[in-house]
Amino acid sequence: MSGTTYIPALRFHWLTKMYDAVVGLFMPERRFKQALISRAGLCGDEKILDFGTGTATLSLMLKKALPGLQITAIDVDEKVLRIAKSKIGDTAIQLVHYGGERLPFGDNTFDCVVSSLVLHHLTDTQKQTAFREILRVIQPGGRLVIADWGLPTNRSQRLLFYLVQWLDGFETTTANLQGLVPNMIAAAGFRDVMRHERFQTVFGTLEILSAQKA
Ligand SMILES: C[S@@+](CC[C@H](N)C(=O)[O-])C[C@H]1O[C@@H](n2cnc3c(N)ncnc32)[C@H](O)[C@@H]1O
């Protein structure tokens, strides 16, 4: 990757091949990704960007639910994209690799941007860059829908989140833990930023967020 440094799916490249097994086994993956899809409120023919697609599970769930969607799935990590490619097979999902800063798309390209478990891999500066870029590529009236770690629902959820912080680092996870991501989305220029479902997991509390481009 040329451009910014990044944290791979499970922190270390050698663990990437185990990502799907770990998430599938220890997290309510289908439930929270399904909640994200529901919050996107899609009709079925929209242009979608899956930001930080990883192994493309969310893109594949979207395509299965709504086969008419035009899905582009982007990531900074060529290795994880190779796994995504083998999972996708001949499903019509466009995989894109990029350098982590400017998204390689024109202004107002997508009806909706979805993103799952990516923001806690980004520093605050990288989060700001990502939100600015996502805002640029969404059409006016289009939606951003996110699933990521958020404010813990109780003390034990907070303690469990130390596992994620130990793995992915404190610098990138603190804004999530403090519930500051919605403020950062609003600061980038989105409106109607909302927090929806929250999921208690063995690694802490996941939340679904949505926002709209004016
Ligand atoms: C924990 S994985 C989540 C993968 C997938 N979205 C999911 O829900 O299973 C985080 C992903 O974010 C990607 N990533 C990290 N920094 C990124 C950036 N600046 N832009 C896009 N993707 C990034 C990583 O390469 C990794 O694939």
The ligand as a Gaussian input file, in Angstrom:
#p B3LYP/6-31G(d) Opt

LIG

0 1
 C      -11.843000      -5.586000      11.363000
 S      -11.747000      -5.513000       9.618000
 C      -13.463000      -5.370000       9.142000
 C      -13.735000      -6.024000       7.829000
 C      -15.199000      -6.064000       7.395000
 N      -15.699000      -4.749000       7.104000
 C      -16.065000      -6.760000       8.415000
 O      -16.992000      -6.163000       8.953000
 O      -15.827000      -7.949000       8.654000
 C      -11.155000      -3.874000       9.310000
 C      -10.817000      -3.638000       7.854000
 O      -10.549000      -2.250000       7.671000
 C       -9.536000      -2.140000       6.712000
 N       -8.941000      -0.801000       6.791000
 C       -8.030000      -0.329000       7.647000
 N       -7.733000       0.960000       7.382000
 C       -8.521000       1.315000       6.327000
 C       -8.702000       2.517000       5.565000
 N       -8.012000       3.640000       5.843000
 N       -9.586000       2.521000       4.552000
 C      -10.288000       1.400000       4.258000
 N      -10.153000       0.236000       4.919000
 C       -9.287000       0.192000       5.941000
 C       -8.577000      -3.287000       7.061000
 O       -7.713000      -3.602000       6.004000
 C       -9.583000      -4.383000       7.379000
 O       -9.890000      -5.148000       6.242000

